[in-house]
Amino acid sequence: MQETKKFQLNYLNPEQHIMLPNTTSIILVQNLYDILFQYVIDPEKEAQLKYFIEKLESHIKSKPRAPFSMPVSELEFLGEGMQELKLLNWLESPVSVFEVILSEECENVEEEMDKIYDLLADLFTFNKKPNSNLIYVYSNRLTIY
């Protein structure tokens, strides 16, 4: 195990997320776009849908241990499309949001954070929030990855 600098996990809050079912494929993502497109009626919502689909495709291609999820609040633009997701076995579930804080100064923060994320991955199931030091931690009762 690589040695890491000291760090802290700061619990911020719970969030409701919608979570992709365990069995999926890139084909499902492409079909999902077609299904949800009917609920998108303006260019702004279409851009939000494309962003959601891109994040989902990227997640599936990376073959992570953690499930794909997004805050329900970020998908409210789908309106009735949220019901479509639930009909496709997407699960609404609470996640815990934590902030990862380095306790010490270091020269290469990105490298050190990668070591911390590797350590945390051995302890519990989480996803990093892009472009931040926040992580979404999933209940062990919900994840079997």
N, C-alpha and C positions, 0 to 999 in steps of 0.2 A: 504494500500500500504506500502510495506517495505521501510524503509529509506535507501538510497544509499549514498555512498561517492560521492564527486564531481568527474565528469569525463568530458572528451572532446570527440567530434567526429571530426576527422580530415579527410576531403575529400581528397582522393588520386587521383582517376581517373575514367573515364568510361571504361567499358569492354563490349565486345559483348559476350553474352552467348547464348547457345541453351537451350531451356526450355521445359520440359516435358509437354504435354497437360494436362488439368485439370482432365480428366477421365482416370484412369489407374488402373492396378492391378499387383500383383506379377507375374501373368501368362504372362502379356504383357512383363515384364522384361525378363522372360525366353525365350519367342519367339524372343525378340529383339536380344538376344545373337546369336541365330541361324541365324537370318537375317544378322546381321553385320559380323558374322564370315567369310562369303565369301569374305569380303574386307580385311581381315587380312591374310597376306602371310608369316609372319615370327614370331618366338617366342617372340620377343620384343613387336611387335604390339599386339600379343595375350595377353600378360601380361597386356598391357595398356587397352585392351578391358575388360579383367576380372576385373581390378580395377574399370573401369567405371561402369560395371554392379553391382559390390559389393556396390559401393557408392549409386547407384540408388535403389537397394534392401533395403539397410539400411535406406535410406530416406523414402521410402514408408512404411516400418514397423514402423517407429517412428511417423507416422501420424502428420506431422507438419502443421502449418498454411501456411507456405511459399512454393512456388513451388520449384521443383528440377531444378537446372540449373548448367551448367558448362561452363567455358570460351571456346569459339570456338577454341581458340589457343591450348587448351589441347586435343581437339578431332580431330585435323587436321590429325592425323595418320589414321583416317578412310577413308580419300580420298573421293571416290564416295559414301561411306556409309553415309556421311553427307546428301546427297540428299535423301537417304532412310529415314533418320530421318524426314526430312521435308515432305516427302510423307506420313509419319505416323502422321502428324499434329504437329510435334515439331516446336516451334517458335524461330526464332533468334531475340533476343531482347537486348537492352542496359540495363545494370545495373550500379549502382554507387558503387564504392568501398570506404568504410570508415574504418578508424582505430579507435578503441575505446581505449582511454588513461585514466587511473586513474590519477586524479589530486592530490591525497593524498596518503601517505603511509598507508598501512593497513596490518594486520597480515595474513589474509586469502584472498589472491588475487583471487583465483578461486571462492570462495563463493561470494565475492563482485562483480566479473564479472557476475556471474549468476544473481544477483539482478539487475544489469544494463541491461542485456539482457531481463529480464522479463519486466522491465520498457519500454525498447525500443519496445518490442513486442506489447505493448498496443498503441504505437504511429505510427508505420509503419511496413510494411512487409519486412522481411530480413531473410537471412540465414547466419550462421557463417561459415567462412572458417575454416576447420579443422586445429587444431594445430597452431592457430595464434589468434591475436586480431583483425582480419579483418572481416568485414561483407559486404555481398552483399545486397544492398538495391534495391528493385523493385519498379517500377512506379506503383502508385495506379490505373492508367488507364489499366494496364495489369493484375493485380491480383485481383481475387474475391474469396478469401479463408476465 
